[in-house]
């Protein structure tokens, strides 16, 4: 299931994140994920979406360790949700609300990719 509106999906699918695989950016992304971004509250420190807060949400938060999810979602799709939230879910628009900057979102998303298969 995509959480990107149909009229914005093509652009999201083609957006790449230059920070993915950049060790320094990923380290900063971890700090954002575990800190001011608040991602860990629902997704957990291990990225599995299995926290008490996450279990209270329907649908459940994404499990970033899920290989199938990582293989089918592009960086741009993931960034769209970080930027704009996800209608019908507990995912807040953390960039649009000013919690983090777009650059910080890209670094957090780069860190989220490190959970693949874990």
N, C-alpha and C positions, 0 to 999 in steps of 0.2 A: 504494500500500500504506500503510495507516495503522499507526502504531506505538503507538496508544492502545488499550487493552483495550476491547472492545465495551461493557462495562457502564459505562464512563466516557467514552465518545465523545460522547454528547449534551452533557454538561456542558462538555467540552473545546471542542466546536464553537461553543458560545455564549459562551465567555469572551473578552472583549476586553482588549486591552492599551492603556491610556490613554497610555503612553509612546511608542507608534508615532507618528512625525511630530513629536515634541517634540524640537527641535534640541539642547537642553541634555542631555536624557536619552539621546538617540542618541549624543552625544559621550561621555558616561559609559559607555554600552554598548560603544563601541569600545574604551575603555580596559579594560573587563572582558573582552571578547572576546579582546583581544590580550595580556591579563595574567593576573590570578589565576583567571579562568574556564578558561583553557587551551584555549579553543575553537579558536584558530588552529593548534594542534598538528596536528589532523586536518583541520579545515575550510580551513585556510590563511588567510593575510592577505587574500586576495581572495574568500574564502568559497566556493571551488569544490570543496573536498574532495579536492584533487589533490596533497596533500603526500605525502612518502615514508611517513609514518605512516598517512595516510588510504588510500594505495594498498595497504597491508598488511591492511586490514580488509575483511571480507566479511560483510554488505554494505558498500559504500563509504559514507563520510559523505555527508550531504546536500550538494547543490550549491545554495547559497542564491541563486546568480545565475540559476538555472533559473526562467524565468517561469511555466511550467506548475506547478511545485511551489508557488511563491508564490501563484498564483491559486487553488489547490485546498486549501491548508492554512491553517487559521485560526490566529490568534494563540494560542488556547487549546491547540490540538493541538501547536504548536511548544513552548509552555511546559510542557505535560505531559512531553514528552521531556526537556527541560532539567531539570525537577524530578526525574523518576523514572527517567531512563535509558530504554533501549530494549532489551527482551529480544531476544536473538539477534543483537545488533549490538555494536559497540564503544562505543556511547554510554553514558557513565557517568551515574548520578543525581547531578549536581553540586550540586543544592540539598539533596537528602536526605542527602548525605554531608557537608554543611556547607562545601563549597568556596566557594560564594557564597550570598547570601541570596535570598529570593524576589524582592525588589525589584531586586536586581542581575540576576537572571535575566530579568526583564521588560525591563530596559534593554538587556541583551545581545540579546534577541530583537528589540527595536525596531531595534537596529543591524543585525541579520541581514537585516531587511526592506530595508535600503538597498542590498543587493547585487542586488536583482531586476533582471534584464535586463542585468547587467554581466558 
